[in-house]
């Protein structure tokens, strides 16, 4: 939670990266990253090629289930808090009582998957969009965006590749 009027800078982004990398030490988070999408890309640089395959040893604690025919499969999943940390999400006071607005450095997986950038693999367009945003953040030119603003930013791609 951040107070009304709070403005992040590139040092706040560095703190986000530190928190994200700390979260990546958890085995179930490392496995989920292998599922791809924006979460994969956000974590790729830190993990490099050290992304495990198969469920983690913690799968019984951080699991989702899938009923397939006569079998039940367990697979690792993330909590909402973990997704928010990986996307650099903040709750910022609006100055109206306890009301907050949700802002993030990166779109959530739900927002990303509703754009045309998510086609089942990481495309040149997705990488170009990612690198452009990352450069703007590191140069201190990028602002945190609300879900609505992210939808607008990603809407250009909605019918491009799907």
C-alpha positions, 0 to 999 in steps of 0.5 A: 500500500502506498499513500495518496500522491506517491510517485514511483521512480526507477529506484522503486522499479529496482526494489520491485525487481529485488522483491520479484527475484526473492519470490523466484527462489520458491520452487513452485513459482519457478515451475509456474514461470515455465507456463509462459506468457507475461509472467515467464518474460518478467522472470526470464532474465533472472532465471535464465535457463534454470526453469525446472520442468514438472511439478515442484516438491511443494505441489501439494501446498501450492496446487490446482487440480485438473480432472482428466478422464479417470486421473487427477493431476496436480500442478503448481499455481500462484497465489493472487499475492504472488501474481501481484508481486511478479507484475509489480502491482501497488495499491495507492491511496486516492485521498478519499477515505480508505479508497485505493487505485491499483497500479502496476509496472506490468499487465497481469496475466489476465490482461496479457492473455486478452490481448493479441500479444498472447498467441501461445508463444513469445513473438517478436511483437511481444518482445518489442513491446516488453523491451520498449516498456522496460527501457521507458521504466529504466529511463524513468519515463514510464508511469504505473498503469491501471487495469483500464490503461493496460487494456488501452495499451494492449488493445492495439494488439487485440485483433492483430495476431489472433 
